[in-house]
């Protein structure tokens, strides 16, 4: 009986008829080989991996079609028009998302803008570097492990709150990496839906983070060095200012001492001048008194001489009433 070959379209559902399989096994291969191929194809169709999206489903359907075609082959021969698999029965192809160079470039530009305009511009270099390092750690954990715990992060996580969500632009970037917010038991969580496309986008976002992290660390080191240099310069400036203050204090002390000496010299000179003036004034007073005394003495001597000269001439005349320099005048009643 000639064998009939049926072509399968992508996405078609395959229904295995036990009678048909028995018939094919009787005509082509031993029963054990047919059962192994059928079980492998059914397992691939019914149990796809959770990380595959629609493209993985189509790949599993292709694997099922290949398994059915393998069952209809006669002693491993290939019939034209059928699908031939080079891998052993039960193996699955690893489909990859189709991204063009333009799409990848636009995706890198998108992540770069989110970093430059959302995180680096509005935050300091140190805070930005810590946020980028934390985001990179989260992305690498998801990429390097299939453990579901790395794809779910509570919004109340201390590290996430302190280093990512508290930084401007951190929430937007973690959303761009593929995480979505959900509320479970009144608790907000970030969940990463792992598909081929989202995984590829996460990988590109991690590469952009790695590139920026290197630059940010260099800037942090430069900022730290600049801050250290500034602190050293500030300390030197303060020390110089203190030295200048001490020097000014010494100069002020010396100037005050010099001014005090000048002031004391002026006061002493003024005091000496005043004392000399007082002495001269006292001497002048004494001289005036002596001069007056001499004048009075001379006047008395002159009057006495005049009196003696005139007493002979005037002895017949009575003296005037009143006192003279040399005695009383004639008393009344004499």
HUCOR-V90955 format. One record per residue. N is the residue number from 0. SS is DSSP state (2 for helix, 1 for strand, 0 for the rest). NEAR is the number of other ideal C-beta (glycine too) atoms within 12 Angstrom. D_FIRST is the distance of its C-alpha to the first C-alpha in whole Angstrom. Layout:
n/ss/near/d_first
N/SS/NEAR/D_FIRST
N/SS/NEAR/D_FIRST
//
This chain:
n/ss/near/d_first
0/0/8/0
1/0/8/4
2/0/21/6
3/0/14/9
4/0/23/13
5/0/20/16
6/0/16/19
7/0/26/22
8/0/14/26
9/0/21/29
10/0/17/30
11/0/18/27
12/0/17/27
13/0/29/23
14/0/16/23
15/0/25/21
16/0/13/19
17/2/14/19
18/2/10/16
19/2/22/14
20/2/29/15
21/2/18/15
22/2/19/11
23/2/32/11
24/2/24/13
25/2/15/12
26/2/21/9
27/0/27/11
28/0/27/15
29/0/15/17
30/2/19/19
31/2/13/22
32/2/24/21
33/2/30/19
34/2/22/22
35/2/22/24
36/2/37/23
37/2/34/22
38/2/22/26
39/2/30/27
40/2/36/26
41/2/25/27
42/2/21/31
43/2/33/31
44/2/32/30
45/2/17/33
46/0/19/35
47/0/23/36
48/0/21/40
49/0/14/43
50/0/26/44
51/0/28/41
52/0/23/41
53/2/17/39
54/2/26/38
55/2/29/37
56/2/27/35
57/2/24/33
58/2/29/32
59/2/36/31
60/2/31/29
61/2/31/27
62/2/39/27
63/2/41/25
64/2/32/23
65/2/35/23
66/2/40/22
67/2/37/19
68/2/34/18
69/2/37/18
70/2/44/16
71/0/37/13
72/0/28/14
73/0/19/13
74/0/13/16
75/0/17/18
76/0/16/17
77/0/18/18
78/0/22/16
79/0/11/18
80/0/14/19
81/0/24/19
82/0/30/22
83/0/19/23
84/0/29/25
85/0/11/28
86/0/19/29
87/0/15/28
88/0/31/26
89/0/23/29
90/0/21/31
91/0/31/33
92/0/24/34
93/0/16/38
94/0/26/38
95/0/17/42
96/0/24/44
97/0/12/44
98/0/19/48
99/0/10/50
100/2/10/53
101/2/10/55
102/2/17/54
103/2/21/54
104/2/15/58
105/2/16/59
106/2/30/58
107/2/26/60
108/2/18/63
109/2/24/62
110/2/39/63
111/2/26/66
112/2/21/67
113/2/33/67
114/2/39/69
115/2/23/71
116/2/19/72
117/2/29/72
118/2/41/72
119/2/31/74
120/0/17/77
121/0/19/78
122/0/27/78
123/0/20/80
124/2/28/78
125/2/22/78
126/2/27/77
127/2/37/74
128/2/32/73
129/2/27/73
130/2/41/71
131/2/45/68
132/2/29/68
133/2/33/67
134/2/47/65
135/2/36/63
136/2/26/63
137/2/36/61
138/2/38/59
139/2/22/58
140/2/23/58
141/2/35/55
142/2/30/53
143/2/16/54
144/0/16/53
145/0/16/50
146/0/13/52
147/2/16/53
148/2/15/57
149/2/22/57
150/2/30/56
151/1/26/58
152/1/34/62
153/1/23/64
154/0/27/67
155/0/15/70
156/0/21/69
157/2/14/72
158/2/21/71
159/2/28/69
160/2/21/72
161/2/16/74
162/2/27/73
163/2/39/70
164/2/30/71
165/0/21/75
166/0/33/74
167/0/22/74
168/0/29/71
169/2/38/69
170/2/26/67
171/2/25/66
172/2/41/64
173/2/41/63
174/2/26/61
175/2/32/60
176/0/46/58
177/0/32/56
178/1/36/58
179/1/22/58
180/1/20/61
181/1/19/60
182/1/13/62
183/1/13/61
184/0/8/64
185/0/10/66
186/1/16/66
187/1/22/65
188/1/23/62
189/1/34/61
190/1/27/57
191/1/35/55
192/0/24/51
193/0/31/49
194/0/24/46
195/2/28/45
196/2/25/48
197/2/29/51
198/2/29/50
199/2/27/50
200/2/33/53
201/2/39/55
202/2/30/55
203/2/31/56
204/2/40/59
205/2/33/60
206/2/25/60
207/2/34/63
208/2/40/64
209/2/24/64
210/2/21/66
211/2/33/69
212/2/30/69
213/2/18/70
214/2/22/73
215/2/31/74
216/2/22/75
217/2/16/77
218/2/22/79
219/2/25/79
220/2/17/81
221/2/17/83
222/2/20/84
223/2/18/85
224/2/14/87
225/2/15/89
226/2/17/90
227/2/14/91
228/2/14/93
229/2/14/94
230/2/14/95
231/2/14/97
232/2/14/99
233/2/14/100
234/2/14/101
235/2/14/103
236/2/14/104
237/2/14/106
238/2/14/107
239/2/14/109
240/2/14/110
241/2/14/112
242/2/14/113
243/2/14/115
244/2/14/116
245/2/14/118
246/2/14/119
247/2/15/120
248/2/14/122
249/2/14/124
250/2/14/125
251/2/14/126
252/2/14/128
253/2/14/129
254/2/14/130
255/2/15/131
256/2/14/134
257/2/14/135
258/2/14/136
259/2/14/137
260/2/14/140
261/2/14/140
262/2/14/141
263/2/14/143
264/2/14/145
265/2/14/146
266/2/14/147
267/2/14/149
268/2/14/151
269/2/14/151
270/2/14/153
271/2/14/155
272/2/14/156
273/2/14/157
274/2/14/159
275/2/14/161
276/2/14/161
277/2/14/162
278/2/14/165
279/2/14/166
280/2/14/167
281/2/14/168
282/2/14/170
283/2/14/171
284/2/14/172
285/2/14/175
286/2/14/176
287/2/14/177
288/2/14/178
289/2/14/180
290/2/14/181
291/2/14/182
292/2/14/184
293/2/14/186
294/2/14/187
295/2/15/188
296/2/15/190
297/2/14/192
298/2/15/193
299/2/17/195
300/2/16/196
301/2/15/197
302/2/18/198
303/2/18/201
304/2/15/202
305/2/17/203
306/2/21/204
307/2/16/206
308/2/12/207
309/2/15/208
310/2/17/210
311/0/10/213
312/0/11/213
313/0/14/212
314/0/11/214
315/0/8/217
316/0/11/214
317/0/11/212
318/0/20/209
319/0/12/206
320/0/13/205
321/0/12/201
322/0/12/200
323/1/18/200
324/0/19/198
325/0/16/201
326/1/12/202
327/0/14/203
328/0/15/205
329/0/15/208
330/0/12/208
331/0/8/209
332/0/5/212
333/0/9/214
//
